[in-house]
Amino acid sequence: MSNSPTPIFLAENRSWTYWFADGLPQLLIGISVMLFGFFFIYMGTPSANNALVVLAIVAFAAYMLIQIRAPQILDWLKTRITYPRTGYAASPYFANKNNICRDANLNLPPAQDPHAPAIAEIKRVRRARNRRLSRTYILLALTSLALWFVHTSWICALTGIVMGIILWLGTRADKSVSLLVVLGFPVVGFYIGTLLNPHARVGSFIFGAGLLFLLEGLVSLLLYLRRNPVANVPVA
């Protein structure tokens, strides 16, 4: 029996890849993670002055706003940057499971709906991806506990290496995270373990991880803009 990918599976993967090609999701992830890292650092520092505490609260509010409004923010950015260059594509990341196929007649029973096999296949692919990414996030969170409970400098570098491996194994099938981020985790861990106060290492690690995603997003965006200039539409 052949295990070759189906055309629907390949189309779904192309949709997922297209969503990250412009670097905007990575930029948003990076900014939000950096905001949370900033909040984590200064809200847990006894010596932080009032101005830093206020900035930390503002950073957390901005982080929560991004988390709540991420689909709308990304859609706003893509409408002005991505869609005029390479066309519109529905987000596979924030897709509504009840609205996978816009053209499907939802009043028909599954047996009579011509789109039913395609919808079922897309749902299966997305469920598998969500499970894989959920496992990756859980493993990353559990690994990060070492920074909190183990009070030695080398644990930061080791945690960075382990998290980089987990991230690579969990996202290599989707190609949503580049080697810049994967290889950057050990670098962030080593830097934090040798140069920063252990009290702030967890927040600093979070901030450094956000910086990696921000850099990945900037590189992807610059390459995308270079490859895809806005088409000049002749004036009638």
PLY file of the C-alpha trace (Angstrom):
ply
format ascii 1.0
element vertex 236
property float x
property float y
property float z
element edge 235
property int vertex1
property int vertex2
end_header
0.00 0.00 0.00
1.36 3.40 -0.96
1.96 5.92 1.81
2.56 8.85 -0.54
0.90 12.14 0.54
-2.49 12.88 -0.94
-3.04 16.05 -3.02
-5.20 17.49 -0.23
-2.43 16.84 2.31
0.10 18.58 0.07
-2.25 21.52 -0.50
-2.81 21.91 3.24
0.95 21.86 3.85
1.45 24.50 1.13
-1.17 26.64 2.83
0.63 26.28 6.17
4.02 27.11 4.61
2.56 30.11 2.79
1.25 31.48 6.08
4.79 31.71 7.48
6.62 32.69 4.27
6.38 36.44 4.88
7.73 36.25 8.45
4.80 38.16 9.96
3.61 35.37 12.29
7.17 34.93 13.56
7.45 38.68 14.12
4.26 38.73 16.14
5.34 35.69 18.17
8.72 37.28 18.82
7.27 40.61 19.95
4.72 38.99 22.25
7.28 36.63 23.83
9.72 39.51 24.37
6.98 41.53 26.06
6.21 38.65 28.38
9.91 38.13 29.10
10.30 41.83 29.97
7.31 41.59 32.30
8.66 38.42 33.92
12.09 39.98 34.55
11.05 43.23 36.18
7.98 42.07 38.08
10.15 39.54 39.88
13.06 41.89 40.62
12.90 43.42 44.13
15.24 46.26 43.13
13.13 47.36 40.13
12.05 51.00 40.41
8.48 52.19 39.93
9.06 53.20 36.30
10.23 49.70 35.38
7.30 48.14 37.22
4.87 50.35 35.27
6.62 49.43 32.00
6.40 45.76 32.96
2.64 46.08 33.53
2.26 47.88 30.20
4.30 45.12 28.52
2.04 42.45 30.00
-1.07 44.33 28.84
0.39 44.55 25.32
1.24 40.84 25.47
-2.34 39.95 26.43
-3.72 42.19 23.68
-1.60 40.42 21.10
-2.68 37.01 22.40
-6.37 37.95 22.21
-6.25 39.83 18.90
-3.54 37.85 17.09
-5.79 36.72 14.17
-7.02 40.26 13.56
-3.52 41.76 13.85
-2.06 39.24 11.43
-4.91 39.71 8.98
-4.41 43.50 9.11
-0.67 43.12 8.43
-1.10 40.56 5.68
-3.78 42.64 3.97
-1.25 45.47 3.61
1.94 43.48 2.99
1.30 39.92 1.80
-1.97 39.74 -0.12
-1.14 42.57 -2.57
2.05 40.69 -3.51
1.27 36.98 -3.59
-2.47 36.76 -3.09
-4.90 35.85 -0.35
-4.92 32.56 1.53
-7.08 31.64 4.49
-5.12 31.06 7.67
-4.61 27.38 8.49
-3.49 28.43 11.98
-6.67 30.19 13.10
-9.01 28.18 10.89
-12.49 27.49 12.18
-13.13 23.76 12.09
-16.73 24.45 11.05
-15.68 26.66 8.14
-12.84 24.80 6.49
-14.39 24.85 3.05
-16.29 28.01 2.20
-17.89 26.46 -0.85
-19.23 23.42 0.94
-22.99 23.12 1.23
-23.37 22.69 4.98
-27.07 21.89 4.61
-26.30 18.62 2.89
-25.76 15.44 4.89
-22.13 14.20 4.83
-22.97 11.38 2.45
-24.27 13.87 -0.17
-21.76 16.66 0.37
-19.16 16.51 -2.45
-16.68 18.35 -0.24
-17.00 15.92 2.68
-13.90 13.79 1.86
-11.71 16.88 1.43
-13.01 18.47 4.62
-12.42 15.23 6.56
-8.86 15.01 5.22
-8.08 18.63 6.10
-9.48 18.14 9.60
-7.35 15.03 10.03
-4.19 16.84 8.93
-4.88 19.78 11.25
-5.68 17.54 14.21
-2.40 15.69 13.70
-0.49 18.98 13.45
-2.19 20.40 16.54
-1.34 17.28 18.55
2.28 17.42 17.42
2.64 21.12 18.23
0.85 20.71 21.57
3.29 17.98 22.59
6.17 20.23 21.55
4.89 23.16 23.63
4.32 20.94 26.68
7.83 19.48 26.44
9.32 22.97 26.06
7.43 24.17 29.15
8.55 21.16 31.21
12.15 21.60 30.10
12.10 25.27 31.06
11.40 24.27 34.70
15.06 23.30 34.98
15.97 27.00 34.80
13.82 27.64 37.85
14.79 24.70 40.06
18.44 24.00 39.16
20.77 26.73 40.39
23.90 26.15 38.35
25.18 28.18 35.40
25.56 25.20 33.03
21.86 24.32 33.26
21.02 27.31 31.05
23.16 26.08 28.15
21.92 22.50 28.60
18.31 23.66 28.67
18.89 25.67 25.50
20.33 22.63 23.72
17.47 20.34 24.81
14.82 22.92 23.88
16.43 23.44 20.48
16.27 19.68 19.82
12.64 19.49 20.98
11.69 22.43 18.78
13.43 20.96 15.76
11.82 17.53 16.19
8.38 19.04 16.77
8.35 21.49 13.85
10.53 19.96 11.14
7.51 18.40 9.41
5.76 21.79 9.21
8.85 23.91 8.50
7.40 26.73 10.59
10.58 27.31 12.61
13.95 27.94 10.96
17.40 26.74 12.01
18.13 30.29 13.18
15.71 29.74 16.07
16.63 26.10 16.69
20.38 26.80 16.82
19.80 30.07 18.64
18.34 28.42 21.75
21.70 26.96 22.91
23.35 30.34 22.24
20.74 32.12 24.38
21.17 29.53 27.13
24.95 29.86 27.13
24.79 33.67 27.17
22.35 33.76 30.06
24.28 31.18 32.08
27.55 33.11 31.90
26.57 36.76 31.91
23.28 37.26 33.75
22.13 37.12 37.35
20.45 33.75 38.11
17.45 35.59 39.59
16.49 36.93 36.16
17.53 33.96 34.03
14.02 32.59 33.39
12.67 35.92 32.18
15.87 36.59 30.26
15.60 33.20 28.56
12.01 33.99 27.55
13.11 37.39 26.26
15.98 35.80 24.32
13.66 33.23 22.76
11.36 36.03 21.64
14.36 37.85 20.15
15.18 34.74 18.09
11.66 34.63 16.64
11.82 38.37 16.00
15.09 38.00 14.07
13.68 35.05 12.11
10.62 37.09 11.23
12.68 40.09 10.12
14.94 37.94 7.92
11.94 36.13 6.39
10.10 39.41 5.81
13.09 41.08 4.13
13.63 38.08 1.86
9.92 37.92 1.09
9.74 41.62 0.18
12.82 41.27 -2.01
11.37 38.28 -3.89
7.88 39.73 -4.18
7.75 43.44 -4.98
4.33 45.03 -5.32
3.09 44.73 -8.90
2.70 48.03 -10.69
-0.91 48.28 -11.83
-1.21 50.56 -14.89
-3.54 53.48 -14.43
-6.42 53.48 -16.92
0 1
1 2
2 3
3 4
4 5
5 6
6 7
7 8
8 9
9 10
10 11
11 12
12 13
13 14
14 15
15 16
16 17
17 18
18 19
19 20
20 21
21 22
22 23
23 24
24 25
25 26
26 27
27 28
28 29
29 30
30 31
31 32
32 33
33 34
34 35
35 36
36 37
37 38
38 39
39 40
40 41
41 42
42 43
43 44
44 45
45 46
46 47
47 48
48 49
49 50
50 51
51 52
52 53
53 54
54 55
55 56
56 57
57 58
58 59
59 60
60 61
61 62
62 63
63 64
64 65
65 66
66 67
67 68
68 69
69 70
70 71
71 72
72 73
73 74
74 75
75 76
76 77
77 78
78 79
79 80
80 81
81 82
82 83
83 84
84 85
85 86
86 87
87 88
88 89
89 90
90 91
91 92
92 93
93 94
94 95
95 96
96 97
97 98
98 99
99 100
100 101
101 102
102 103
103 104
104 105
105 106
106 107
107 108
108 109
109 110
110 111
111 112
112 113
113 114
114 115
115 116
116 117
117 118
118 119
119 120
120 121
121 122
122 123
123 124
124 125
125 126
126 127
127 128
128 129
129 130
130 131
131 132
132 133
133 134
134 135
135 136
136 137
137 138
138 139
139 140
140 141
141 142
142 143
143 144
144 145
145 146
146 147
147 148
148 149
149 150
150 151
151 152
152 153
153 154
154 155
155 156
156 157
157 158
158 159
159 160
160 161
161 162
162 163
163 164
164 165
165 166
166 167
167 168
168 169
169 170
170 171
171 172
172 173
173 174
174 175
175 176
176 177
177 178
178 179
179 180
180 181
181 182
182 183
183 184
184 185
185 186
186 187
187 188
188 189
189 190
190 191
191 192
192 193
193 194
194 195
195 196
196 197
197 198
198 199
199 200
200 201
201 202
202 203
203 204
204 205
205 206
206 207
207 208
208 209
209 210
210 211
211 212
212 213
213 214
214 215
215 216
216 217
217 218
218 219
219 220
220 221
221 222
222 223
223 224
224 225
225 226
226 227
227 228
228 229
229 230
230 231
231 232
232 233
233 234
234 235
